[in-house]
């Protein structure tokens, strides 16, 4: 079924059918309502679907957004991390009338990581692309910035030979607020568990933590390469007299808290525990850790809308950080005299 056949069945010109299908609102208003209804009736009865390749040639777009993730999008181990992003992308795309193309056939570099640019590259099938990942490939990001292919990153990204369009979370401010809150409760000796270099989100957490302390507290940095041994780490924490532990990973915080309680310590009485960001939403009862909620779904939604606005010529490059709502939790409290004796 073609537009020409639709026009013949509806008794109109092919140009009229094209205006109904592809024209803007003003174009369609110039066509009598009865004519539009007749054309739409024929389209519904015949099951006609516009050829995306032909539409792209006419409009320069085919209303398809690519989605590329450096890590697997649906791994069981990280489902809680990526699922909210995918929910937000789908919701925004659906509302705006765009389809999604999940880039799953990307090649891999020498280190085994997926690559945007490879022999199997299919980016150009989409009008633009949303890029996700805990850490991006710097060379690929620079190549995207140099190219004319529209994209938006989910998560703050440093310049890569030019500004990178992104929608991210304000980890630095959220982390600094938690540190300040802990200091107001009397904590002065902190332990920080997690890396402080690498991905932008990691660096932002560390910057916020340092800004919160601002020389007013003592700090012990522990950077495990592969998780932590909760028993050994608990012994180390107690030996240095730290009264509060900030962990960058919820997966490390859970066994650490379990070990503390098993040793007879009260949390937060003897030891406070703070997690720097979680996938949970405010009001969730899945965990009782003091943390902040990373607005992953809203980040992805706004990134998708920013990409669509850019494709439709309604906006230029966007760089936005969304605030992270504090989650009160039950693991941060004032220190007991015995914990600092």
Secondary structure as GFF3:
##gff-version 3
##sequence-region A 1 341
A	DSSP	alpha_helix	3	10	.	.	.	ID=ss1
A	DSSP	alpha_helix	14	22	.	.	.	ID=ss2
A	DSSP	alpha_helix	25	29	.	.	.	ID=ss3
A	DSSP	alpha_helix	33	46	.	.	.	ID=ss4
A	DSSP	alpha_helix	52	59	.	.	.	ID=ss5
A	DSSP	beta_strand	64	69	.	.	.	ID=ss6
A	DSSP	three_ten_helix	76	78	.	.	.	ID=ss7
A	DSSP	alpha_helix	79	96	.	.	.	ID=ss8
A	DSSP	beta_strand	99	102	.	.	.	ID=ss9
A	DSSP	three_ten_helix	123	125	.	.	.	ID=ss10
A	DSSP	beta_strand	128	132	.	.	.	ID=ss11
A	DSSP	alpha_helix	138	146	.	.	.	ID=ss12
A	DSSP	beta_strand	150	154	.	.	.	ID=ss13
A	DSSP	beta_strand	166	169	.	.	.	ID=ss14
A	DSSP	alpha_helix	171	184	.	.	.	ID=ss15
A	DSSP	beta_strand	189	193	.	.	.	ID=ss16
A	DSSP	alpha_helix	200	213	.	.	.	ID=ss17
A	DSSP	beta_strand	218	222	.	.	.	ID=ss18
A	DSSP	alpha_helix	230	240	.	.	.	ID=ss19
A	DSSP	beta_strand	244	247	.	.	.	ID=ss20
A	DSSP	alpha_helix	250	262	.	.	.	ID=ss21
A	DSSP	beta_strand	272	275	.	.	.	ID=ss22
A	DSSP	beta_strand	291	293	.	.	.	ID=ss23
A	DSSP	alpha_helix	296	311	.	.	.	ID=ss24
A	DSSP	beta_strand	319	322	.	.	.	ID=ss25
A	DSSP	beta_strand	325	327	.	.	.	ID=ss26
A	DSSP	three_ten_helix	337	340	.	.	.	ID=ss27
###
